[in-house]
Amino acid sequence: MAKAHISLENGTKITVEGTPSEVAALIANFDKGTIAPKPEKKIAARKSTAKPGPIDLVSELIDGGFFKKPKELGAIKTALEEHGHYYPVTTLSPAVLRLVRKRQLRRIKDNKRWLYVE
């Protein structure tokens, strides 16, 4: 059995064993560059940076019991602002409507205004 020790530029050491013709062919392929070790890819761990959207934030208000009494969109906007989330009413309206369609909230019309309740 023939043996060959190969040291690469990055410090990797390879030992090859086989018949003399196999070892010679392998070393020739290394010299030609047809066999080259692939560099290891470092995979960086990604942190979840997804911020909660208006639907998630309104769902948190539902879980907290905010909608025990009927609330207007302005009250929802104010409650979110108290928690540091600023959204215009034009953004909150479709989000709250989606929650109504999912039956997480109900809405009641009172004097041409919609009120939202659990």
C-alpha positions as a LaTeX table, in Angstrom:
\begin{tabular}{lrrr}
\hline
Residue & $x$ (\AA) & $y$ (\AA) & $z$ (\AA) \\
\hline
Met1 & 0.00 & 0.00 & 0.00 \\
Ala2 & 1.24 & 3.42 & $-0.88$ \\
Lys3 & 0.67 & 6.41 & 1.39 \\
Ala4 & 0.68 & 10.13 & 0.69 \\
His5 & 0.41 & 13.04 & 3.12 \\
Ile6 & $-0.98$ & 16.27 & 1.66 \\
Ser7 & $-0.98$ & 19.61 & 3.50 \\
Leu8 & $-3.20$ & 22.36 & 2.14 \\
Glu9 & $-2.75$ & 26.13 & 2.46 \\
Asn10 & $-5.51$ & 26.43 & 5.04 \\
Gly11 & $-3.74$ & 23.93 & 7.32 \\
Thr12 & $-5.81$ & 20.89 & 6.43 \\
Lys13 & $-3.81$ & 17.65 & 6.37 \\
Ile14 & $-4.94$ & 14.75 & 4.19 \\
Thr15 & $-3.60$ & 11.21 & 4.26 \\
Val16 & $-4.25$ & 9.08 & 1.19 \\
Glu17 & $-3.75$ & 5.31 & 1.13 \\
Gly18 & $-4.10$ & 2.99 & $-1.84$ \\
Thr19 & $-2.20$ & 1.33 & $-4.61$ \\
Pro20 & 0.71 & 3.33 & $-6.00$ \\
Ser21 & $-1.21$ & 4.10 & $-9.20$ \\
Glu22 & $-4.28$ & 5.30 & $-7.24$ \\
Val23 & $-2.22$ & 7.59 & $-5.02$ \\
Ala24 & $-0.27$ & 8.94 & $-8.01$ \\
Ala25 & $-3.51$ & 9.65 & $-9.91$ \\
Leu26 & $-5.02$ & 11.43 & $-6.91$ \\
Ile27 & $-1.94$ & 13.59 & $-6.37$ \\
Ala28 & $-1.89$ & 14.44 & $-10.07$ \\
Asn29 & $-5.53$ & 15.56 & $-9.83$ \\
Phe30 & $-4.68$ & 17.79 & $-6.87$ \\
Asp31 & $-1.81$ & 19.33 & $-8.83$ \\
Lys32 & $-4.07$ & 20.01 & $-11.83$ \\
Gly33 & $-6.69$ & 21.59 & $-9.58$ \\
Thr34 & $-9.47$ & 19.21 & $-10.64$ \\
Ile35 & $-9.85$ & 18.05 & $-7.06$ \\
Ala36 & $-9.90$ & 20.92 & $-4.70$ \\
Pro37 & $-11.37$ & 20.88 & $-1.24$ \\
Lys38 & $-14.37$ & 23.14 & $-0.92$ \\
Pro39 & $-14.00$ & 25.79 & 1.73 \\
Glu40 & $-16.34$ & 25.37 & 4.64 \\
Lys41 & $-19.18$ & 27.83 & 4.62 \\
Lys42 & $-19.85$ & 29.53 & 7.86 \\
Ile43 & $-23.53$ & 29.85 & 8.50 \\
Ala44 & $-24.30$ & 32.77 & 10.74 \\
Ala45 & $-27.13$ & 32.26 & 13.16 \\
Arg46 & $-29.94$ & 34.62 & 12.32 \\
Lys47 & $-31.91$ & 36.24 & 15.02 \\
Ser48 & $-35.59$ & 36.63 & 14.54 \\
Thr49 & $-36.05$ & 40.34 & 13.93 \\
Ala50 & $-39.67$ & 40.10 & 12.91 \\
Lys51 & $-41.57$ & 42.87 & 14.61 \\
Pro52 & $-45.15$ & 42.28 & 15.60 \\
Gly53 & $-47.58$ & 43.93 & 13.20 \\
Pro54 & $-50.82$ & 45.71 & 14.03 \\
Ile55 & $-52.84$ & 42.48 & 13.96 \\
Asp56 & $-50.51$ & 40.86 & 16.50 \\
Leu57 & $-50.58$ & 43.93 & 18.71 \\
Val58 & $-54.38$ & 44.20 & 18.66 \\
Ser59 & $-54.54$ & 40.46 & 19.42 \\
Glu60 & $-52.43$ & 41.14 & 22.51 \\
Leu61 & $-54.97$ & 43.79 & 23.55 \\
Ile62 & $-57.73$ & 41.20 & 23.10 \\
Asp63 & $-55.84$ & 38.74 & 25.32 \\
Gly64 & $-55.35$ & 41.48 & 27.92 \\
Gly65 & $-59.11$ & 42.10 & 28.19 \\
Phe66 & $-59.05$ & 45.53 & 26.54 \\
Phe67 & $-62.19$ & 44.79 & 24.52 \\
Lys68 & $-64.43$ & 43.77 & 27.42 \\
Lys69 & $-66.26$ & 47.05 & 26.80 \\
Pro70 & $-66.87$ & 48.38 & 23.25 \\
Lys71 & $-63.98$ & 50.52 & 21.94 \\
Glu72 & $-63.62$ & 52.84 & 18.94 \\
Leu73 & $-60.64$ & 52.83 & 16.60 \\
Gly74 & $-59.30$ & 55.96 & 18.27 \\
Ala75 & $-59.24$ & 54.18 & 21.63 \\
Ile76 & $-57.38$ & 51.24 & 20.07 \\
Lys77 & $-54.86$ & 53.64 & 18.55 \\
Thr78 & $-54.34$ & 55.34 & 21.93 \\
Ala79 & $-53.89$ & 52.00 & 23.72 \\
Leu80 & $-51.23$ & 50.93 & 21.22 \\
Glu81 & $-49.47$ & 54.29 & 21.56 \\
Glu82 & $-49.35$ & 53.78 & 25.34 \\
His83 & $-47.40$ & 50.59 & 24.64 \\
Gly84 & $-45.05$ & 52.44 & 22.27 \\
His85 & $-46.58$ & 51.35 & 18.93 \\
Tyr86 & $-47.63$ & 54.20 & 16.67 \\
Tyr87 & $-49.95$ & 53.39 & 13.77 \\
Pro88 & $-52.32$ & 55.68 & 11.87 \\
Val89 & $-56.03$ & 54.83 & 12.06 \\
Thr90 & $-55.92$ & 54.05 & 8.33 \\
Thr91 & $-53.53$ & 51.18 & 9.11 \\
Leu92 & $-55.43$ & 49.94 & 12.15 \\
Ser93 & $-58.82$ & 49.84 & 10.43 \\
Pro94 & $-58.06$ & 46.94 & 8.05 \\
Ala95 & $-56.15$ & 45.09 & 10.78 \\
Val96 & $-59.11$ & 45.25 & 13.16 \\
Leu97 & $-61.48$ & 44.29 & 10.34 \\
Arg98 & $-59.39$ & 41.17 & 9.68 \\
Leu99 & $-59.73$ & 40.23 & 13.33 \\
Val100 & $-63.50$ & 40.71 & 13.01 \\
Arg101 & $-63.52$ & 38.38 & 10.00 \\
Lys102 & $-61.50$ & 35.82 & 11.98 \\
Arg103 & $-64.17$ & 36.19 & 14.70 \\
Gln104 & $-61.69$ & 37.26 & 17.33 \\
Leu105 & $-63.61$ & 40.55 & 17.63 \\
Arg106 & $-67.15$ & 41.67 & 16.95 \\
Arg107 & $-68.19$ & 45.10 & 15.78 \\
Ile108 & $-71.30$ & 47.08 & 16.56 \\
Lys109 & $-72.53$ & 50.16 & 14.73 \\
Asp110 & $-73.47$ & 52.99 & 17.11 \\
Asn111 & $-74.45$ & 56.42 & 15.74 \\
Lys112 & $-72.56$ & 55.95 & 12.44 \\
Arg113 & $-69.41$ & 54.71 & 14.26 \\
Trp114 & $-68.12$ & 51.21 & 14.63 \\
Leu115 & $-67.36$ & 49.88 & 18.10 \\
Tyr116 & $-65.28$ & 46.77 & 18.62 \\
Val117 & $-65.84$ & 44.26 & 21.40 \\
Glu118 & $-64.90$ & 40.65 & 22.26 \\
\hline
\end{tabular}
